[in-house]
Amino acid sequence: HASDVNGDPCPPETDDGEPCVFPFIYKGKSYDECVLEGRAKLWCSKTANYDRDHEWGFCRQTNSYRMSAIIFTCDESEDIGRPQVFSEDRGCEVTFEWKTKVVCPPKKMECKFVQKHKTYDLRLLSSLTGSWDFVHEGNSYFINLCQRVYKGPLDCSERASICKKSATGQVQVLGLVHTQKLEVIDETVIVTYSKGYPCGGNKTASSVIELTCAKTVGRPAFKRFDSVSCTYYFYWYSRAACAVRPQEVTMVNGTLTNPVTGKSFSLGEIYFKLFSASGDMRTNGDNYLYEIQLSSITSSSYPACAGANICQVKPNDQHFSRKVGTSDMTKYYVQDGDLDVVFTSSSKCGKDKTKSVSSTIFFHCDPLVKDGIPEFSHETADCQYLFSWYTSAVCPLGVDFEDESAGPEYKGLSERSQAVGAVLSLLLVALTGCLLALLLHKKERRETVINKLTSCCRRSSGVSYKYSKVSKEEETDENETEWLMEEIQVPAPRLGKDGQENGHITTKAVKAEALSSLHGDDQDSEDEVLTVPEVKVHSGRGAEVESSQPLRNPQRKVLKEREGERLGLVRGEKARKGKFRPGQRKPTAPAKLVSFHDDSDEDLLHI
């Protein structure tokens, strides 16, 4: 809303308060002021034609002046817009309405700020596509810092940063975007929003979010509700609340040096030039200028400013000057390609006598300008004078100039990054399952894979031995008989196949005397254990079983049986027929399968 009250004097009005209309026609003549014709006092017509309407009144002078008012209305569809007459009163007061998006409250607020030479960046918690939501005692809360809530409940205002949805579906606004306030109290970042729903008693709801530095992004949570002040409190442990400490650098004759990296950079001419910053116009009508010279002021029209880096002066008062920045305790900081210069002074703060006046210049890169001009930003409550300076002189400052280790103290994966990782892991597991199902859907492939896995994991091969009694045609001694010992290497049995596999057979002829103690009574139980003399068993796969000597001495003494050195003879099992190699003799009698269970290192045959 804007108004102008210092216009021309308002036109006369009648005794009953209605305005006089000028010019008006009386008896065919035009009059631009009150007249005496025909009456004892000054009078005027209430319409433009008295001869026709005969409406009049005695004139009454007023002390008021013409005034106008403009009501600006937010309209996002209008760029600049134009004013239109909204109302007019007595030709003395006119009201205009001006619809434009220029006066619309900002949709976004600053999410990065500096306090006590520490930088806080909350942009990590500000989403362009969604919001942070959680549920507490049946109520759903939607929060988005520095801008509006996206993907919130339908009745959540487009200008709200916090909304609440009750279990019954009622939606309430707890704070608007443009009311955002940022501050740091005892290492805790406080974000405040106001102008929420009406609470009664001319109060509106407000919200306070307390952000504490942590290692992860975290999520907001409900803390408490103060019914007296109608304020909602939330807490949020997040690495976004961790202060970013800029890298302090040294300055010597306009050259910056990073003590950590050893790299140097020169500010050039702007270090030695004298600049003037404007923009400080106070509500009481005072106007201030600031003379700035980084190397200290040497030639100024204000003698009292000599030796200062920043001096406050009044353009129309040569006797007023104030040093608000000297080079005694100047500090230079570099962060993300920006340069911050902090000056102190001996001047005491008028608002707080315990503090001294200080000034900070924020240098920003702008390649389109050469030296640039410093601009006054604002003065804080504790007498800090803040300036912004856009110049190409600081553009060479970049990541390479700074210490790579300088940055936030805590770094961690955001909730979104963790969610993406979990989804990718699930997709990988699902893809692996699909590939296995595609490869193993046929029974033959499954059996092949099972056999290969079994053969890889098996510690020893399953070996069986079969003895077959054969006759010797060359020998006439009926007591001399030749036996065949066959090593059968059986692959891993298949399920449901009853072990019906052809094994690889290795045979070796031995004498009958070597098996003289081998009893084959049908009355022997299946658990009977026998000792086979004159035979050494090699259980390695593919190796031949050989006798320890020609076995020509049948009188050798049989070693005594030991409990751990026994050979099991399984009775009742049909002997399997093995394939003979060329040159082997065909057995004349059906053979019985003898299984040697190699259960331990002690299960050996002794000669």
C-alpha positions in Angstrom: 0.0 0.0 0.0 1.4 3.4 -1.0 -0.2 6.9 -0.6 0.5 10.5 -1.4 -1.0 13.2 0.9 0.8 16.3 -0.2 -1.2 17.2 -3.3 -3.1 20.4 -4.3 -5.8 21.8 -2.0 -9.0 19.9 -2.3 -11.8 21.7 -4.2 -14.6 23.4 -2.2 -17.6 21.3 -1.0 -21.1 22.1 0.0 -22.5 22.4 3.5 -23.8 18.9 3.4 -20.3 17.6 2.5 -20.9 17.0 -1.2 -18.3 18.2 -3.6 -18.7 21.1 -5.9 -18.4 20.3 -9.6 -16.3 22.6 -11.7 -16.8 23.9 -14.2 -20.6 24.1 -14.1 -23.0 26.0 -16.4 -25.3 28.7 -14.9 -27.5 30.8 -17.1 -25.5 29.7 -20.1 -22.2 30.7 -18.6 -19.4 28.4 -17.4 -18.0 28.9 -13.9 -14.8 27.4 -12.4 -15.3 28.5 -8.8 -18.1 29.3 -6.4 -20.3 32.3 -7.3 -22.5 34.9 -5.6 -24.9 35.4 -8.4 -28.5 35.1 -7.3 -27.6 34.3 -3.6 -26.2 36.0 -0.6 -23.4 33.5 0.0 -21.0 31.7 -2.3 -22.5 28.7 -3.8 -21.7 26.0 -6.4 -23.5 23.4 -8.5 -23.4 19.8 -7.6 -23.5 18.8 -11.3 -21.9 20.1 -14.4 -25.1 21.7 -15.6 -27.1 23.7 -13.1 -29.5 25.0 -15.7 -30.7 21.5 -16.3 -30.4 19.8 -12.9 -30.8 22.7 -10.5 -28.7 20.9 -7.8 -26.6 23.3 -5.7 -25.2 24.1 -2.2 -23.4 26.8 -0.3 -19.7 26.5 -0.6 -17.5 25.5 2.4 -13.8 25.8 2.2 -11.7 22.8 3.5 -8.1 22.6 4.7 -7.6 19.2 3.1 -5.4 18.4 0.2 -5.8 16.1 -2.7 -4.5 12.6 -2.0 -4.2 9.3 -3.7 -3.5 5.7 -2.6 -2.3 2.7 -4.5 -3.2 -0.8 -3.4 -0.7 -3.3 -4.8 -2.2 -6.8 -5.2 -0.2 -9.9 -5.7 -1.0 -11.5 -9.1 1.4 -14.1 -10.4 -0.1 -13.8 -13.9 0.8 -10.1 -14.2 4.4 -9.2 -14.8 4.6 -5.5 -14.1 0.9 -4.7 -14.6 -0.7 -1.2 -14.5 -2.8 0.8 -12.0 -6.5 1.1 -12.3 -8.9 3.5 -10.5 -10.4 1.6 -7.7 -12.5 4.5 -6.0 -12.7 8.3 -6.0 -14.1 10.5 -3.2 -15.2 14.1 -3.8 -12.5 14.5 -6.5 -10.1 14.8 -3.6 -9.2 11.2 -2.7 -8.5 8.7 -5.4 -7.6 5.0 -4.8 -5.9 2.9 -7.4 -5.4 -0.9 -7.5 -2.2 -2.3 -9.1 -2.1 -6.0 -9.8 1.5 -7.3 -10.3 3.6 -10.2 -9.3 6.4 -7.9 -8.1 4.7 -7.5 -4.7 4.1 -11.3 -4.3 5.9 -12.7 -1.2 9.0 -14.6 -2.2 8.6 -18.2 -2.9 12.1 -19.0 -1.8 14.2 -17.7 1.1 18.0 -17.7 1.5 19.2 -21.0 2.8 22.9 -20.1 3.2 23.9 -17.6 5.7 27.0 -16.4 7.7 27.1 -15.7 11.4 30.2 -15.1 13.5 32.4 -15.8 10.5 30.9 -19.3 10.1 28.9 -20.4 7.1 25.7 -22.5 7.5 24.2 -24.1 4.4 20.7 -25.5 4.8 20.1 -26.1 1.1 20.5 -29.8 1.7 17.2 -29.7 3.5 15.4 -27.7 0.9 13.6 -29.8 -1.7 12.3 -28.6 -5.1 10.2 -31.7 -5.6 9.0 -32.9 -2.2 9.1 -32.3 1.6 10.2 -33.9 4.8 7.2 -35.7 6.4 6.7 -37.7 9.5 3.8 -38.8 11.8 3.5 -38.1 15.5 0.5 -39.3 17.6 -1.6 -39.6 14.5 -0.8 -36.2 13.1 1.2 -35.9 9.9 3.7 -33.0 9.5 5.2 -31.7 6.3 8.3 -29.5 6.4 10.4 -27.9 3.7 13.0 -25.3 4.5 13.5 -22.1 2.6 10.6 -22.7 0.2 7.0 -24.1 0.0 5.9 -27.6 0.8 5.8 -29.8 -2.2 3.6 -33.0 -2.4 1.9 -32.1 0.8 -1.8 -32.3 1.6 -4.2 -30.7 -0.8 -5.3 -27.9 1.6 -1.7 -26.9 2.4 -1.1 -23.4 1.2 1.3 -22.8 -1.7 3.2 -20.3 0.5 3.5 -22.6 3.5 6.8 -24.1 4.7 5.1 -26.3 7.4 1.7 -28.0 7.3 0.0 -30.3 9.7 -2.7 -32.9 8.8 -4.7 -34.4 11.7 -6.0 -37.9 11.9 -9.4 -36.6 10.8 -8.0 -35.0 7.7 -8.0 -31.4 8.8 -5.0 -29.4 7.3 -3.5 -26.4 9.1 -0.6 -24.1 8.1 2.1 -23.8 10.8 4.2 -21.1 9.0 4.7 -19.3 5.8 7.8 -19.2 3.6 8.4 -15.5 3.6 8.4 -15.3 7.4 11.5 -17.4 7.7 14.1 -16.3 10.2 17.6 -17.9 10.7 19.8 -17.6 13.7 22.4 -19.6 15.6 22.2 -20.0 19.4 24.8 -22.1 21.2 25.9 -24.0 18.1 22.2 -24.8 17.3 20.6 -23.4 14.1 17.2 -22.0 14.8 14.7 -21.7 11.9 11.5 -19.9 12.7 8.2 -19.6 10.7 5.1 -17.6 11.6 1.7 -16.4 10.4 0.1 -19.8 10.5 -3.5 -20.7 11.3 -5.4 -18.4 13.7 -5.1 -19.6 17.3 -7.5 -17.1 18.9 -6.8 -14.0 20.8 -5.2 -12.3 17.8 -2.5 -15.0 17.7 -1.4 -17.2 14.8 0.5 -20.4 14.8 4.3 -20.4 14.5 7.0 -23.1 14.3 10.5 -23.4 15.6 12.9 -25.9 14.1 16.1 -26.6 16.2 18.9 -28.0 14.0 21.9 -29.7 15.6 25.0 -30.8 13.9 25.3 -34.5 13.2 27.0 -37.0 10.8 23.9 -37.7 8.6 21.2 -35.7 6.9 18.6 -37.0 9.4 14.9 -36.3 9.6 12.8 -33.8 11.5 10.9 -35.0 14.6 8.2 -33.4 16.9 9.4 -32.0 20.1 6.5 -30.2 21.9 3.7 -27.8 21.5 3.4 -24.6 23.5 -0.4 -23.8 23.7 0.2 -20.4 25.4 2.2 -19.0 22.5 0.7 -21.4 19.9 4.2 -22.5 18.9 5.2 -25.9 17.5 8.8 -27.0 18.3 10.7 -29.6 16.2 14.2 -30.9 16.4 16.4 -32.2 13.6 19.9 -33.8 13.9 21.5 -33.1 10.5 25.0 -32.5 9.0 23.4 -29.5 7.3 23.6 -27.7 10.6 27.3 -28.1 10.8 29.2 -24.9 10.4 31.5 -24.5 7.4 34.6 -22.8 8.7 36.3 -20.8 5.9 40.0 -21.1 5.4 41.9 -18.1 6.9 44.6 -16.7 4.6 47.2 -14.0 5.0 47.5 -10.7 3.2 50.7 -8.9 2.4 50.6 -5.8 0.1 47.5 -7.1 -1.8 48.8 -10.7 -2.1 46.8 -13.5 -0.5 48.6 -16.6 0.7 47.1 -19.8 1.8 49.3 -21.0 4.7 48.1 -24.6 4.3 48.7 -25.0 0.5 51.3 -22.3 0.1 49.5 -20.9 -2.9 49.4 -17.1 -3.5 47.1 -14.8 -5.4 47.1 -11.0 -5.9 44.0 -8.8 -5.7 45.6 -6.3 -8.0 44.5 -2.7 -8.3 41.4 -2.9 -6.1 43.7 -3.3 -3.0 45.2 0.2 -3.5 42.3 2.1 -4.9 39.8 4.3 -3.0 36.2 3.3 -3.4 32.9 4.8 -2.2 29.9 2.6 -1.1 26.4 4.1 -1.0 23.0 2.7 -0.2 22.8 3.5 3.6 19.6 5.6 3.9 18.0 5.6 7.3 14.4 6.1 8.2 15.2 9.4 9.9 16.4 10.9 6.7 20.1 10.4 7.3 22.2 9.3 4.4 25.7 7.8 4.8 28.6 7.0 2.5 31.5 4.7 3.2 35.0 5.3 1.9 36.8 2.0 1.5 40.5 1.4 0.8 41.8 -2.1 1.6 45.4 -0.8 1.9 44.2 2.0 4.3 42.9 5.4 3.3 45.7 7.9 2.5 44.0 10.7 0.5 40.5 11.6 1.5 38.5 14.8 1.6 37.7 13.8 5.2 41.0 14.2 7.1 39.7 12.2 10.1 39.4 9.1 7.9 43.2 8.9 7.3 44.6 5.5 8.3 41.2 3.7 8.3 40.1 1.0 5.9 36.4 1.8 6.0 35.2 5.3 7.1 31.6 6.3 7.5 30.8 9.9 6.3 27.9 12.2 5.5 27.9 13.7 2.0 26.5 17.0 3.3 28.5 17.3 6.5 32.2 17.6 6.2 32.6 17.5 9.9 31.1 14.0 10.4 33.3 10.9 10.0 33.6 7.6 11.8 36.1 4.9 11.4 34.2 1.6 11.2 37.1 -0.6 10.0 40.9 -0.4 10.6 43.7 -2.7 9.6 44.9 -3.5 13.1 43.0 -6.8 13.4 42.0 -7.5 9.8 41.3 -11.1 8.9 40.9 -12.6 5.4 38.9 -15.8 4.8 38.4 -17.8 1.6 35.4 -20.2 1.1 34.0 -21.6 -2.1 35.7 -19.0 -4.3 34.5 -16.1 -2.2 36.7 -13.7 -0.1 35.5 -12.4 3.2 37.4 -9.5 4.8 36.7 -8.7 8.4 37.8 -5.3 9.9 37.6 -4.2 13.5 37.8 -0.7 15.0 38.2 1.1 18.3 34.8 2.8 18.0 32.2 1.6 20.5 28.8 0.4 19.5 26.1 2.9 20.3 23.5 0.2 20.7 25.7 -2.0 22.9 28.6 -0.3 24.7 30.2 -3.6 25.5 30.9 -4.2 21.8 33.1 -2.5 19.2 32.1 -1.5 15.7 33.3 -4.0 13.0 32.8 -4.3 9.2 32.8 -7.2 6.8 33.1 -7.1 3.1 31.9 -10.1 1.1 33.7 -10.3 -2.2 32.0 -12.3 -5.0 33.2 -13.2 -8.4 31.6 -11.4 -11.4 33.6 -11.8 -14.6 31.5 -9.1 -16.3 32.9 -6.3 -14.3 36.5 -5.2 -13.7 37.0 -3.6 -10.3 33.3 -3.3 -9.4 31.9 -1.0 -6.7 31.2 -2.0 -3.0 27.6 -1.7 -1.9 26.3 -1.2 1.6 24.1 -4.2 2.7 22.9 -3.5 6.2 24.0 -2.8 9.8 23.3 -5.5 12.4 22.0 -5.0 15.9 25.6 -5.4 17.3 27.1 -2.7 15.0 28.4 -4.9 12.2 28.5 -3.1 8.9 28.1 -5.5 6.0 29.1 -4.8 2.4 28.9 -6.8 -0.8 31.5 -6.3 -3.6 31.1 -8.0 -7.0 34.3 -7.9 -8.9 36.4 -10.0 -11.4 39.4 -9.5 -9.2 38.5 -12.5 -7.0 37.4 -14.9 -9.8 40.8 -16.7 -9.8 40.0 -17.8 -6.3 38.7 -21.3 -6.6 38.9 -24.7 -5.1 42.6 -25.1 -6.0 43.5 -22.1 -3.8 41.8 -23.5 -0.8 42.7 -26.4 1.4 41.0 -29.5 0.2 40.4 -30.6 3.7 38.5 -27.4 4.6 34.8 -28.0 4.6 32.1 -29.4 6.7 33.2 -31.4 9.6 30.7 -34.1 9.1 29.8 -35.8 5.8 27.5 -38.7 5.3 25.0 -40.3 3.0 21.8 -38.6 2.7 18.5 -40.4 3.2 17.9 -40.2 -0.5 21.3 -41.7 -1.3 20.7 -44.5 1.2 17.3 -45.2 -0.4 18.7 -45.3 -3.9 21.4 -47.8 -2.7 18.8 -50.0 -1.1 16.7 -50.0 -4.3 19.7 -50.8 -6.5 20.6 -53.7 -4.2 17.1 -55.1 -4.4 17.2 -54.8 -8.2 20.5 -56.6 -8.3 19.2 -59.5 -6.2 16.1 -59.7 -8.4 18.2 -59.7 -11.5 20.4 -62.4 -10.2 17.4 -64.6 -9.3 15.9 -64.2 -12.7 19.2 -65.2 -14.4 19.4 -68.3 -12.2 15.8 -69.2 -12.9 16.5 -68.8 -16.6 19.6 -71.0 -16.6 18.3 -73.7 -14.3 14.7 -74.1 -15.5 15.7 -77.3 -17.3 16.2 -80.5 -15.2 19.4 -81.5 -17.0 21.1 -78.2 -16.3 20.1 -78.4 -12.7 21.6 -81.9 -12.3 24.8 -80.7 -14.1 25.3 -77.8 -11.8 24.6 -79.9 -8.7 27.1 -82.6 -9.8 29.8 -79.9 -10.5 29.2 -78.3 -7.1 29.3 -81.7 -5.4 32.5 -82.7 -7.1 34.1 -79.3 -6.1 33.1 -79.6 -2.5 33.8 -83.4 -2.0 36.8 -84.0 0.2 37.6 -87.6 -1.1 36.4 -89.8 -3.9 34.1 -92.7 -3.2 36.2 -95.8 -4.0 34.9 -99.4 -3.9 36.8 -102.6 -4.5 35.5 -105.8 -6.1 37.3 -109.1 -5.9 36.7 -111.8 -8.6 38.1 -115.3 -8.4 39.4 -116.5 -11.7 41.1 -119.8 -12.7 44.6 -120.0 -14.0 44.8 -122.1 -17.1 48.6 -122.1 -17.1 48.8 -123.5 -13.6 47.8 -127.1 -12.8 47.8 -126.6 -9.0 44.2 -126.5 -8.0 45.0 -124.7 -4.8 46.7 -121.9 -6.7 44.0 -119.6 -7.8 44.2 -116.0 -9.1 42.1 -113.2 -7.8 41.3 -109.9 -9.5 41.0 -106.8 -7.3 39.0 -104.1 -9.1 39.0 -100.5 -7.9 35.7 -98.9 -8.8 35.6 -95.1 -8.8 32.0 -94.1 -8.5 30.9 -90.5 -9.3 28.7 -88.7 -6.9 25.3 -90.5 -6.9 22.3 -88.8 -8.3 19.1 -88.4 -6.4 16.6 -91.0 -7.4 19.0 -93.0 -9.5 19.9 -95.6 -6.9 23.5 -95.2 -7.6 23.3 -96.9 -11.0 26.5 -95.5 -12.5 29.3 -97.2 -14.4 32.5 -96.8 -12.4 36.0 -96.8 -13.7 37.7 -100.1 -12.9 41.4 -100.8 -12.3 42.3 -104.4 -11.9 45.4 -106.2 -10.6 46.0 -110.0 -10.3 46.9 -111.4 -6.8 47.5 -115.0 -5.6 45.0 -117.1 -3.8 47.3 -117.4 -0.8 47.0 -113.7 -0.2 43.3 -114.1 0.4 43.5 -117.4 2.3 42.0 -115.8 5.3 39.1 -114.3 3.5 36.0 -116.1 4.7 32.9 -116.0 2.6 30.4 -117.9 4.7 26.9 -117.2 4.0 26.4 -117.2 7.7 28.7 -114.1 8.1 26.7 -111.1 9.2 26.7 -107.9 7.2 28.8 -106.3 9.9 31.5 -108.9 9.9 35.0 -107.5 9.6 37.8 -109.4 7.8 41.5 -108.8 7.3 43.0 -109.3 3.9 46.7 -110.2 3.9 49.3 -109.5 1.3 47.3 -106.6 -0.1 48.2 -102.9 0.1 45.3 -100.5 -0.8 45.9 -97.2 -2.6 42.8 -95.1 -2.5 44.0 -92.3 -4.7 41.9 -91.8 -7.8 43.4 -93.2 -11.0 46.2 -95.0 -9.2 46.7 -98.7 -9.6 46.5 -101.0 -6.6 49.7 -103.0 -6.4 51.0 -105.8 -4.2 53.9 -105.0 -2.0 55.8 -108.0 -3.4 55.4 -110.9 -5.9 53.3 -112.7 -3.3 55.1 -116.0 -3.8 55.3 -116.8 -0.1 52.0 -118.0 1.2 53.5 -118.8 4.6 53.7 -115.1 5.7 52.1 -114.5 8.9 48.9 -112.5 9.0 49.1 -109.4 11.1 46.8 -109.2 14.1 43.6 -107.4 13.7 43.1 -104.1 15.3 39.8 -102.5 16.0 40.6 -99.4 14.0 42.1 -101.3 11.0 39.3 -103.4 9.7 37.8 -104.1 6.3 34.0 -104.4 6.1 32.5 -107.0 4.0 29.0 -106.3 3.0 27.0 -109.5 2.5 23.9 -109.8 0.4 24.9 -107.2 -2.2 25.1 -108.2 -5.8 28.5 -107.9 -7.4 28.6 -105.3 -10.1 30.2 -106.2 -13.4 33.1 -104.0 -14.4 34.5 -103.5 -17.8 37.8 -105.3 -18.3 40.8 -103.8 -20.0 42.3 -105.7 -22.9 44.4 -108.6 -21.8 42.5 -109.2 -18.7 41.0 -112.6 -18.1 37.3 -113.1 -17.7 36.3 -114.4 -14.3 34.9 -117.8 -14.2 32.8 -117.3 -11.1 30.4 -114.6 -10.2 32.1 -112.0 -8.1 30.9 -110.5 -4.9 31.2 -106.7 -4.3 33.3 -105.9 -1.3 33.2 -102.3 -0.1 36.1 -100.8 1.7 34.9 -97.9 3.7 37.7 -95.4 4.0 36.3 -93.7 7.0 39.6 -92.9 8.7 43.3 -93.0 8.2 43.4 -96.3 10.2 41.2 -98.3 7.8 44.1 -100.0 6.0 44.8 -103.5 4.8 47.8 -105.0 6.4 50.1 -107.4 4.5 
